[in-house]
Amino acid sequence: MYLKWTSEFIKFLGDQDHTIEDVLAHLVLTVMAPLKATSGVIAKLDNQNSILIIGRYGINSDLYGQYEDCFSLNDRLPITDAIRQRKMIIISTLPEWPEDYSEILTSPYQSEEATLIAFPIDKSGTPIASAAIFFESSFEMNPDIELFIQSIANLLSIYLNSQAQPAKVINLHQTPISTQSSQTGAELTERQQLILRMISEGRTNIAIGDLLKYSESTIRQETIKIFSKLDCNGRDEASKLYKKELLKVQAAG
């Protein structure tokens, strides 16, 4: 059964270039659909023993600002444990987290899923990243599922190591839209408009920073300014406004 979905994932990765978000979306919506996957993240280990979130799919974007995008390898989290222990981490008691994960227990996010599986992504036997996938219901791990997930981890390893630049090339000179606050009339700068467009594409602050060659902190500060200028309460609302204004520009053109 799972061989079919593994083969499908191989075909998807080979068809064309994909962003991290594209890969995660396909992984959740298609490849792991038989297990009722709902969302996921991919995190990468750097040479400073920091774990950087490089892609998300299905996670409520309003929650992004409540979490760091960077963790120490020594933090007790499923995505760090998967790398540090070099094994699959399975939690099937959600929304209750094991007591070992005290950092998550105090988090404001309450998951509605039942299961989380975090697994390492290796390069030549050395963990370089990890993925964490949430699932709608509980299920018992068996050798077939374990082999299936290990196959996915191997394919993600090939994908990550073959991408000199995992994000798609974007047009930095795309015609800007007229996006401003309805109350203050404050206009977005050219850089803020570009960041807003990339937010609307579902890119994380780290992914945006990598593309624009700015630090994650700079991008985070700019998103705060964007939300303030647009009187928005988060990424979802700002994205909807951007897409609405973009449609007006396209219709006028």
N, C-alpha and C positions, 0 to 999 in steps of 0.2 A: 504493500500500500504506500509506504513512505518513499520508496524508490521513485515512484512517479513524480512526487513533489520535489524530490532532490534533483531529478533530471530536468524538471521544469525550471528550477532555479538556475541551473547551469545554462540553460538556453537563454533565460532572461539576462543573465550577466554577460553573455556573449553577443547579444543582439546589438548593443550600442553602449555609449558611455552613459553612466548614471551617477547622480549625486548620492551622497550617503542617505539623504531623506528618501530618494526614489527607491533605493535598495531596501530600506527599513519598511517602507510602505508596502512594497511587493512581498517582503518576507511575512509581514503581519496579515495582509489581506488575502494573499494567495497561498504562499508556500506553507504557512503554519495555520491556515484556515481549518484543516481537519482537527486541530487541537484547540480551536476557538481562541486564537490569539487576538489581543485587543490593541496592544501598544508595545513600544520598545525603545531602547536607547542603545547606542554604541559609544564606548569610551576607549580612549587610546592612552597608553602609557608612554610618558616622555622620558628623556634621559636624566630628569631630576626626580624621578620616582613620584611624579604627579600623574593623576588620572584625569584626562580632559574629556568632557562630553563633546563628541564631534557630530552627533546626529540624534534626532528624536523623531518619533512618529506616534501620533495618537495620544500624546500627553497634552493635557489642557494647557494651552500657551499662557493663560492667565497666571499659572503657577510658576512660570519660569523665574520670575524675579524673586521668588521665595527660596530659591535654591542656588547654591554655588554651581558653576560649571566645571570647577576644578577641585579635586580632592587629593589628599595625601594617600599614598599606597598603604599607609598604616591605619587609615580610617576603617572602622568596622562597618562596611557596607557590602551588599551582595556582589556588586561589580568589582570591588577591590579584593574581596575574598576569593573570587573566581581566579583572579590573576595571581594573588599571593599564594594560594593553596594549589593552584594549577589543577583545578577540578570544577565540575559542575556543581552549582549551588541551587538546591531546590527548596522552595518555601511554599507549602500548600495550606497554610493556615490563615491566609489573608481574609479580611483586613487586619487580623492580629499578627503582628510581627514577633519573631522570637526575641526573647529578652536580651540575647547577645547583641542585637542591633539597637542599642539605646539611642543612637543618633536619629534613627528613623522613628522611634517611638515618640519622640518629642516633636516630630515634624507636623506642620499644619495639614498636610495632605492625607486624606483618608481614602485609600484605594477601595474600589468596588469589585476588583477582581479577586479570584480565589487562589491563584497560583502565580509564582514568579520563578523563572528559571534563568540563572545567570551562568554564563559559560565563557571560558578563556578562548582567545583567538591567538594562535601561535604562529611563529615564524621559525622554521628549523628547530622546533621543539622548545622555543623560548616564548613565553607569553608576551605579546605586544599590545593587546587590547582585550576588551571583553564586551559582551552583549548581554542585555537583560531584557527578557520578553515576558510580558504579563499575559495571563490567560483567564478567560471568563469563568471557567469552572475548575474544580479539582479533578485530578486523574492520577492513577498510579503509574509510576515510572516502570518501564519494562525494557528489556534489551533492545527491542525494535525502536522505541522512542529514543532511547539513549544513543543508538547508532545514527538515527535520523538527525538528532541535534548535533552530534559530532561531525556529521557530514556537512551540515550547514556551517559549522564553525570553520571547517577546512576551506569551504568555498569563500567565506568571508575573509579568511586569511589571504587567499589568492587575490581577491578583489582589492583589499587594502594595500597589499604589497605591489599591485600593478598600477596603482593610481598615483602618479606624481602630483597630480592636483585633483582630488576627488570631487570637487565641485565643478559644475558646468561653467564654461566660459560665458561671461555675461557682458552685455553691451553697456559700457560705462557712459555712453553718450546718448542713451535713449532719450527721446523727447520728454522733458519733465512735465508733470501735471501741476495744476494750480491747487495746491493743498494748503489750507490755512485755517486758523481758528475762527469759528463762527462768532465768537465773543470778542476776542482781542484783535483779530485780523493778522496775527503774527504769522509770517511766512516761514516755511521750512527752508533751510539752506540747501544748496545743491547736494552736499554730502548727506544731509538728513533725508532728502527725498530718495537718494540712492539706498540708504539704509532701510527706509520704509518699504521700498520696493522689495528688497531682499527679505525683510520680515514677512511681507505678504506671500513670499514664495516658500515660507516655512523654515527658513534658515536660522540656525542658532546664532547667538552673539559671537561665539568662537569661530564659527564658519564664516560669518560676515567679516570678522577681524582678519582672518587668514586671507580672504579675497582682497580686501582693501588695504592690507598691510598696516592695520592698527591693532593696538592691544584690545583684549576683551573688555578691559575696564573703560577704555575710550568709547567703545561701541555701547556698553551699558549706559554710560553717562548720556550719550547721544539719544538713546531710546527714551530715557527719562525726559529729555528736552522735547522730543517728538510728541510723546504722550501729553505733555503739558501744553504745547502749542496747539494740539488738535483737540484738547479737552477730552482725551480718551482715557479709559481705565485699563488698558492693556493691549496686548498684541492682536488679539482677535478683533477688537473694535477698530484699532488703527488699520488693520488689514482690510476690513470691510470698507472703511472710508476710502482707502487708497484705490481699491478695485472699483468702487462706485465712481470716483473721479476719473479713473482711467477709461471707463466705459464712455464717459461724457466726451473725453478727448478723442477717442476712436470714432464716436458717432459724428463729431464735428468735422473730423478729417475725411 
